[in-house]
């Protein structure tokens, strides 16, 4: 049975990662395991930036955003020779298995390490909610609440000046943050990769809205990368609709902040479950939450699933904006 495990966070940081780290460390110690923290993701793994952790190592971190283990991206980890260097570092400490917290790129690294003899379990730590094998990822709920808080504040100025406000939110190529925040905020339009809405349709709709009621305001929630130049899009709306139009790119403020209660509980459940899986000699898998039940998927299977778990919510947009 495994005696020593490691944990690392990789890719973009997400609120709740610290809660997952705490759960892995405390659960591992309870099972009599030695637990090691690996700093700076796969980069730290290759460089041997590894420290033994105890209960005190994870005290007073449940309300902290980001990750105490820090994170980094290492594109070179795709190279088997680079991964072998990481395995050699693990062997120095006697570490037999890993918990990897991150997104799909982190998952692939975990699967490749498993194939090289180090069992790895992946936890979905990403604000984008772009892991199809789980209903929700660690960090998504916190980020969503941050967006709603920002939109609430922007709404005050938008209503006071009868403006059209375009608010660009994160999500990479996944539209869940825009979709959920748009519904929560009662946005007039929500534009996502799954629901792009042609420019001329957006402009015609806003023009009709403006002509019908000059005191009307409009809020548009837009996924990042949907428009190559959001300022140009805002200027076009202003020219062709008569709306005083402003754009707001929320940026990295969406990543920070104390994790929500939902993310704290989700991370804790997943972290403890990951340790159970390693104790059962499982590897190359990732943990998900499906219908409020913890499940595990082979990582290749998880990465092949279509990212359309919330596509049915687009119908709700049509109903609420009709």
N, C-alpha and C positions, 0 to 999 in steps of 0.2 A: 504493500500500500504506500501511496505517496507520503513523504514526510516533510518535504520542503516545497513551498510554492512561492511564486512571485506575482506581483501585480504592477501593471503600468497603464498609463493613459496616453492615448495617441490621437493625432489629428487635432481638430478644433476643440477648444475647451467647452464644457457645458455645465451649467449649474446642476448639482446633484452628483457629480463625479466624486466629490469628497465623501459623500454619504455611502457610495458604493465601495470606495476604498475602506472606509471604516468597517462596513459590514463584512468584507472579505477578511480583513485583519482580525476582527473580533471573533468571527465564526471559525476561522482557521485556528486561532489560539485555543478556542474552546475544544476543538477536536484534537488538540495536542500537536498541531503542526507548527513548524517554523515558517514565518511569513516575511518576505523580503519586498521592499519597495524599490522599484526601478525608476529612476528619475529621467525625465526628458524623453519618454517614449522609446521607440525602437532605436533612436540615436543613443540614448543612455544605455540601452541593452548592449549594443555593440561596443560602446566605450567602457562598459563595466561600472557604470554609475549606480551601484546597487547597495542598499543599506537594510540591515535587519530591523524589523519593526516590532513594537510591543504595544500594549494597550495605551500607554501614554502617547505613543506616536500619533494616534488618531483621536486624542481627546480634544474637545472643543472645536471641532471642524464641521459639525453638522449644519451650521448656519452660514458657512463660507462658500461663496461661488468659486469658480475656477477649479483648479486641482493642485493640491499640495505637492503632488509628484511632478508637477509641471508637464508640459507636452511639447512635442516637436514633430516635424515631418521629416522623413528620411526616404526619399525616392529610391535611393540605392538599395533599400532593403529588398527590392524585387530580385536582386542578384543573389543566387544561392551561396556564393562565396561570402557575401556580406552577412547573410543569415547565419552561416556557419561560425563566423566570428562571434555573433551573439550567443550561439549555443555553447561555444567554448567559455564565454564569460559565465553562463549559467552553471556549467560544469564545475567551475572554480568554487562556486558557493554550494554546490550540491543541489541546486534547484531543479526539480523534476517536472514542474508544470507551471502554467501561467494563466492568470486572468487578465484579459486585454479589454480595456474600456475605450470605445471609439466608434467610428463609422465604418462604412463598407471597405475603405482602404485598409483600415486597421484589422478588420475581419480577415481579409485576404492574407495579410501577414501572419495572423494567428493560424490560419489553415495550413499555410506553407510550413510553419514551424512544427505543427502537429505531424505533417508528413515526414519531417526530418527527425521525429522521435520525441518531441516535447509536447505533451498534451496541452492544448490551449482551449479556454472557454472565452467567448466574446460577449461583452455586455454592450448594449446599444446606447452609447453616450454621444448624442448629437442633438443640437437644438432644431435641426431641420425636419425631424420626423420622417426621414427618407429611407428608413430600414423597413422593408415590406413585411418582414417576419414578426413584427411586433406592432400592436395597435398604437403604442406610444413609446417614444424614446426618452431616455433620461435627459432632462433639460428642456424638452419641448414645452411643457406646461409653464415653466418659469418664464421662458422667452415669450410665450404667448401673452402672459399677464403683463410683461414689460411693454410689449407692443400696444396692448389695450390702454395702459396707463399713458403712454405717449400720445396715442390718438385722442384720448379724452382731452388732453391739454391742447392739442392742435385744433380740436373741434371748437373750443371756445373762441379762438381767433377767427376760424372759418365762418362761424355763425355771425359773429360781430360784424364782419366785413362782407358777408354774402359772397364768399369766395368758393372756388373749386380748389380743393387740396388733394394733391396726388401724393400718396405715402408709399414709399418703396420699402419693403421688408425683406429680410433674409429668407433663405430656403434653398439656395443653390438652384437645382433643377426640380425641386419638389415644391408644390404650391400650398402645402398644408398650413404654414404660418399665415399666408395671405388669406386662405380660405376660412380658417377658424376665426382669425381676428376680424375679417370683413363681416362675417355673420354676427360675431359678438358686438361689433360696433355699428351695425346697421348701415354699412357702407352702401352708397348708391350703385357702385360697381366694384367687382372683384375680378382682377385679371391675373390668371395663373397659367402655367404651362399647359394645364388640362382644360383651361377655360380662357383662352387668350383674348377673344373679342377683337375683331378688326378695328383699326383706327377710325375708319369712316363711320362705323356703327357707334363707337364711343362718342365721336364728335356730334353725330346727328342726334343721339339721345340727349346729350348735354345741351345742345342748341334748343331742342324742343322744351327741355326743362326750364331753360333760361327765358324763353319766349312766353311760357305759360305763367311764370311767377318770377319777377325780377329780384324778389327778396329771398329766393331759394338759394341754399348752399348745397354743395356736393362734395362727398368724400369718396375718393377712389383708392382702393388698396391694391398695390401692384407687386408681384413677385420680382425679385432682383433678376437681372439678366434678360428680362422679357423685352426691354427696350434698350437699344445700344446707347441712347442718349436721352435720359429722362427729362433733362432741361429742354431739349428740343421738342419733345412731346408736349410738355407743359406750355411752351410758347405757342405751339400750333393750336392747342385747345383755346388759349386766350384769344388768338387772332380770329378763329373761326366760330367761336361760340359767344363771345362777349363776356365770358366769365373772367373776373380777376382771378388768375390762376397762380398757385404756388406749388412747388414740389418740395418734399422732405424725404431725405434718405436717412433712415434711422441708424444704419451702420452698426458698429460693434457694441453700442450700448445694449443691444439685444442679447449679447452673450453673457453679460455680467449680472451681478446681484445675488442676494441670498436665494437659495433654491426654495421653491414653493413646498408646502406640506406634501402635495401630491408627488412631486419629484423626489422628496426625501424618502417617502415610504416606498416608492417604486424602486429606487436605487438600493435601498436596504434589502428589500425582498430579493432582488436580482443578485445582489452580491452574495448573500447567504446561499442562494440556490446554486450559484456558480461553484462554490466550495463543495457542496454536496455532489455535484457532477464530477469534479476532479477526484473526490474520494471514491467514486464509483469507476474510476479509470476511464472516464469519457474525455474525448478531445476532438478538436476540429468542429466544435459545435458553437452555436450562439444561443443566448437566452432571449425569449420574447414574452410579451404579455398579450394573450389572445383571449378575449371575452373574460378578462380579469383572472385568468389562470396562467401561471407560469408554464412555459413550454420550452423545448429545445429543438433546434433545427440543425441539420448539417449545414455548414457555412456555405458550401456551393449551392445547396438547395435554396437557402435563404436569399442569396444574392441573385438567384434566377427568378425569384417571384416578381410578378408585376406590381408596380407601385401605384395601385389604383384603389387602395383600401377605403378611401374617403370620397371617392368620385361621386357616390350617390348624394352627397351633400350639396352638389351643384344644383340639384332640383330645389333644395331649400332656398338657395339664393333667388331663384326665379320666383318662388312663391312670396318671399318677403319683400322683394322689390317690385312686385306687380301692383 
